[in-house]
């Protein structure tokens, strides 16, 4: 059974940093692109970033370029999102999802709240 | 960036009725690279349709997708109680700029 479990969310002040993790199981993690998708409270979905199997290609939505970094550790079956210079508008539930372009498997999400 | 506009914003229907949801793109979606998701409160989205018309694994056949170019439709042939939720379309033809529509809420009338 495919499982994706996010962690690392919490309350952070504007300008602060946070690192999200996603632990994958039930499939060969190193064979799949992986993605982060977020959802602000009461709002719609927004793709954030994705990363190729070997980490050689990474893509980001414009609003996070230069502030967020997606990475992975295939030995640990883990996906990460380093978030710096956080803003109030980054407040959202962050989902880890398998694949690059559309997503059949999602984690349960982790809430990031950016507030003073 | 391709902008997806979903209509209506809210659809009020009764169980057993047919639901027709629209997703219009600001420019043509290449290779019909469009997906539909269902999301219930407090849950992650669930993939229903990909490639505009292909059903995802385990999705009941009352869900169907159609369309091409800039106009796409999700149809639920007969609404079951568990189908009342928010539905999103998403394009992946203009990758890496992946975008979602704003969603349509299907509520019980």
Interface residues (C-beta under 8 A of the other chain):
Chain A: X44 X45 X46 X47 X50 X59 X60 X61 X95 X100 X101 X102 X103 X104 X106 X107 X108 X109
Chain B: X33 X35 X37 X39 X44 X45 X47 X50 X56 X57 X88 X90 X92 X95 X96 X97 X98 X99 X100 X101 X102 X103
